[in-house]
Amino acid sequence: MAMSLFEPSLPPGLIFVPNWLSDEEHSAAIVEVDSLPFENTLSRRVQQYGTRYDYAQAALQDLGSAPKIPPLLAAIGNRLAAEGYFSRAPDQVIVNEYVENQGIAPHIDRLTFGQAVATVSLLETWPMDFRSPNGDETEVLLEVKSLVVMTGESRSAWTHSIARRKSDLIGGLRKPRGRRISLTYRTVLGE
Ligand SMILES: O=C(O)CCC(=O)C(=O)O
């Protein structure tokens, strides 16, 4: 496949799969998420399943401390394991909802989670910024229906974040933001 010289390179260990969700899975995931209650304790709304991450204490609670992963989200988790992205079905899902200028601060997911962290993007395409310990920076476009799996250095050494702004420059065009939902899957070590 021809590669553009200007194509931004992916952080080491990051797997990007465009159109990983079918249209049917995408629509069904939105319907399922929107039928369930969101928590309002952060600047963005979230849902947590399987194992609760206590953002205030920065602590991971016990397995089962959050509601059971709902059926469609669980089926997506099973597919991630069946396709080899996880060695077993993920036991935690966090649903993040971003509206307009909401984002997420640079962070590395806790190492008490397993070696892979996967994010599936719903509704809209927004960029995510990655930064290495040396200050190398690259942007990954989280295309709607895509799968991103952070492994290796992209998971354990690079930070990832979503900027707070009302629009993004995508393919040279300024695109106003509406609403993006992500499904982030993790395994919890020691379970
Ligand atoms: O919204 C995303 O795609 C990533 C979410 C994330 O980084 C997190 O929940 O820690």
PDBQT file of the ligand as one rigid body, heavy atoms in Angstrom, charges set to zero:
ROOT
HETATM    1  O1  LIG A 201     -12.090   8.453  24.812  1.00  0.00    +0.000 OA
HETATM    2  C1  LIG A 201     -11.158   7.714  24.526  1.00  0.00    +0.000 C 
HETATM    3  O2  LIG A 201     -11.036   7.221  23.405  1.00  0.00    +0.000 OA
HETATM    4  C2  LIG A 201     -10.089   7.382  25.544  1.00  0.00    +0.000 C 
HETATM    5  C3  LIG A 201     -10.571   7.329  26.963  1.00  0.00    +0.000 C 
HETATM    6  C4  LIG A 201      -9.450   7.248  27.947  1.00  0.00    +0.000 C 
HETATM    7  O3  LIG A 201      -8.317   7.541  27.650  1.00  0.00    +0.000 OA
HETATM    8  C5  LIG A 201      -9.732   6.825  29.324  1.00  0.00    +0.000 C 
HETATM    9  O4  LIG A 201     -10.894   6.569  29.686  1.00  0.00    +0.000 OA
HETATM   10  O5  LIG A 201      -8.761   6.725  30.103  1.00  0.00    +0.000 OA
ENDROOT
TORSDOF 0
